[in-house]
Amino acid sequence: MSRAEQLEQGAVRRARPDAPPAMTQAEFTRIAERVLAQTGIVLKEHKRQMVYSRMTRRLRALGLTSFTAYLDHLDAATDGGEARAFVNAVTTNLTSFFREDHHFEDFEREVLPHLIARRNGRLRLWSAGCSSGEEPYTLAMSLLHACRDAPPVDLRILATDIDTDMLDRARAGIYTRERTAKLPRRFSGYLLAEPDAETARIAPQVQALITFKELNLIGPWPVRGPFDVIFCRNVLIYFDGRTKAALIDRFADLRTPGGTLYLGHSESLLDEHPLLESLGATVYRRRR
């Protein structure tokens, strides 16, 4: 009998919901190694409690009694469904509209006017690590507002994330009033009130600019580019130095000459990059 058949026939006991299992050091190490291999994310010891809490939910969902049994289940699974659930469970998704608003101020004041004035009218943006969608929707609203009196341009935003649950939320485009409260008043026309009055939906003309796709940054990038602007903020902090450097190189190669890269507030490049010049505040321009 195969391992998968043993699991399906109940070889692993049911977990007691009131008694979550302990996580051994060997189990944490095995989980961290799997996360690193699948996502490039580095889980250090101080993340152990977070991992324990999130993995316990997967054990309960599957009725398993140990983290070893869960990892064996992952090894035996062939459909990829639980592998996605595993990745979704360990990824961190902290975002908001106009998060680190100095980046959006720079985008609207310094970058957009030059891009809109170009004769070819083509504009491509990438929100890499878009989470539940607030970042790309903020970009789309900024674009529509800036172009309201300008000739039409070919606008497209690619928004990617490894977490499929977050992508489903992003595609739905429904947010609580508390979350949309940070949007400037000039963007109020891009929100539609829902019947419950507690939530708002992103307007169709905003959603139409964005394509949401699942993408693992350490894997192949089936994207065409080149991109005029790339936002990849508060993502690189989860990778080791070698992975960060490789991703920065790939981002630089995919940008147009003069294109802009926005990183998170704690993700500044310590060494000079041959293709990038720093504009301050974790904003970088592709050298021409």
Secondary structure by P-SEA (a helix, b strand, c coil): ccaaaaaaaccbbbbcccbbbbbcaaaaaaaaaaaaacccccccccaaaaaaaaaaaaaaaaccccaaaaaaaaaacccaaaaaaaaaaabbbbccccccaaaaaaaacccaaaaaaccccbbbbbbccccccaaaaaaaaaaaaaaccccccbbbbbbbcccaaaaaaaaacccccccccccccccccccccccccccccccaaaaaabbbbbbcccccccccccccbbbbccccccccaaaaaaaaaaaaaaccccbbbbbccccccccccccccccccccccccc
